[in-house]
């Protein structure tokens, strides 16, 4: 019986996702790897999220592993930095292969996490973190000469409003990526007494954490609904 593989392709910007070139290239590399080991590519998950935010506890990396588990498959990425640029997350991925039974394959290396030693994984995590810092430094240098939010030609109120709009868009993107609304609706249907406190407990039990990676409370869930503009009464009846 052929080994099943779920491909995770990640890009950092909406421009890369719109061009669809990078996700296609990543899937092609994973597909070729699958052919080389006699495995079957059964699903592909594409996402647009920063590598620093690819954490094992929540978000797309968590969802990808969950999807692989549902299909009885392993997870594969074209390069390790497509899974995460966080040294901690990369080390946790190695540990996850030993506790969950789901292996993570790196097509560019022609190896899986199980085949790598802990020392190799730790060194790769250090390299990934160093690359992340280099990317952040390049962005900082590129933005250095630009007119800032509070220079002469920019109204502080306008800049503040734009900042709020940008943060709200990022929050909505995060909520869409983890399918937060669907998770809340499903949690409501599971409960005999559907209230925010009980829904927060269900989400925590399913390891659907807040954007900060923390467990939900009644207050934090209520605040998040207000930020996203979701009506609690409508969610209960959905």
N, C-alpha and C positions, 0 to 999 in steps of 0.2 A: 504494500500500500504506500502510495506516494506521500511524502511529508507535505503538509499544507503550510503556506506562507502568506502572511498579511504584510503588505508593503506600507511603510509610513514615509511619505514625502513631505518635506517642510521647506517653506520659504520664509524669509524675514520681512518682506515688504509686499504691499498690495500690488505694486508695479510688477514684481516678479510673478505673482499669482495671476495677474491679468494677462501677461504674456504667455503663461502656461508652458514656457520652455523648460524652466528648471524642474517642475514636477514631472514632466514627461521624461526628461533625461534621467531623473532619479528612478522612476519606475522602470525605464528601459534597462538600467544597470542592474536593478534588483531582479528583473525578469531573466536577464542573461545569467545571473548568479544561480537562480532557481534551476535553469536548464542544466547548468554545469554540475549540480549536485542531485539532479533527478527529482526536484521538488515541484510542487504545483502552486502557482500564485493564485490565490482564491479571492483576494480583496485588496483594494488600495485606498488608503486614507490620506488625503491631502489637506494641509493646513497652512495658514499664514500666521506665524507667531515667532517672536524672538527666541533665539536659542537659549538665552538666559532664563526664560520663563517656562521652558520644557521641564517640568518637575514630575516626579513619579507619583506624588500624592494626589495630584489633581490635574485638570486640563487635558490637553490632547495626548500626552504621553500615557497618562492613566487610561484614557478612553481607548487608545490603540491596543494596549495590553489587554484590556477588558474584551475588546472585539476579537482579538486573537484567541483568548480563552473560550469565548462563545463558539468559535469555529473549530476548536481543537487544533489550533495552528500555532506556529512560531511567528515572531515578528522580525521584519528585515528592514534595514535602512541602507541607502547607497553608501553613506559615510557615517562615521560615529557622530560627527558634529551635527548631523541632521536629526539625531535623537535628542541631543542636548549639548550645550556648551558649558554646562555646570559640572565641575569636578565631582561635587557631592552626588548629583543625580546619576552620573556615569558609574560611580562606585555602587550606588544603590541598584542600578540596573544589573550589575554583576551579581549582587546578592539576590535580586529577584529571580534570576535564572535558576538559583539553587533552591528557592523556597516555593516558587509557583510552578515550576516545571516547564515554563515557557522560555524558550531560548531566544536570544536576540542576535540576528545574523548581520554582519557588516560586509556588504557586497564588495567594497573596494579592497578589503583585506582578504576576502575569500575565507573568512573564519566567522565563528560565532562566539558569543561571550563565554559559553561553557568551555570552549577550547583555549581561551586566554587565561593566563594566570592572574592572580590578584595584583601582583606587582605590575604586570603589563597594563592592566586596566587603570591602576592608580596613575601610572606615567601618562597614559593617554588622556586621563582626566585633567592632569596638570597642563598638558599641551593645549587641550580644548579651552581651558580657562584663560591661558595666556593669549590665545587667538582672539577670544572675546574681548580682552582688554585692549588688544591692538585695534580691533574694529571700533571700539568705543573711542579710542584716542584719535583715529582717523576722522571719525564723525565730528569730534570736538574741534580738531584743527580746521576742518572744512567749514565749520560754522563760525569760526573765530572772527572773521572779518565782516560778518553780516550785521545789519542793523537790528539791534535787540529790541525786546518788547517795550522798553521804557526809554528809548532814545528820543531825539527831538521830533521825528516825523511820525511817531506812533503814540496813539492815545492809550494811557494805562487801562482805562475802563474797557476799551475795545480789545486790548490784548488779554485782559483777564477773562472777558467773555469768550474769546476764541479758545483760551486754555480750558475753560469749563466744557465747551462743546467737544474739544478733542478728547478730554478725559471721559466724557460720557460715551463718545463713540467707541473708545477702547473698552469701556466696561460692557457695552452692548456686544462688542465682538467676542469678549471673553464669555459672556452669558450664552451666546449662540454656539460657541465652540464646545462648551460642556453640556449644551442642551438643558440649561437650568430650568427654563419654563416647563419643559416636558417632565423633568425629574420632579418638580414640585407638584404638577398635576397628577403624576403617577403616585406620589406619596399621599396626596389627599385621598385618592381612591382606595388606598390600602388601609386607611384609618377609620375607625368607628367614630372617633371624635376628632375631626379635622380642624385643628387650630395651628397657629404659627409655631407654638412651642413643640407640639407633637411632630409637625412636618420637619422642623429643625433636627429633631432626634432621628427621624428616618433618614434624612440626608446625610447626617453624620455616620449612621450605620452603614450606608451605601458608599461611604468615603467620598461623597460629593462635597468638597470643602469650599469655604469662601474664597474670594479672589486673593486674599492674603495667605491662603493655605491654612487657615484656622478653622476649628469646628464652628458650626452655626449655633447661635443662641436665638431666643425669641426676638431680642432687640436688633441683632445684626441682620437677621432675615427680613424683619419689617423695614429696616433702613434701606436694605438693598432693593426691595420691591419699590419703595418710593423713588429711589434714584433711577431705576429702570422705567418707572411710570406704569408699573403693572398693578392692576386692581385686585386685591385679595379676594373680594367677593366673586369676581369674574373667574378667577383661577379655581375657586372651590366648585363652581358650577360647570367648568369646562369638560 
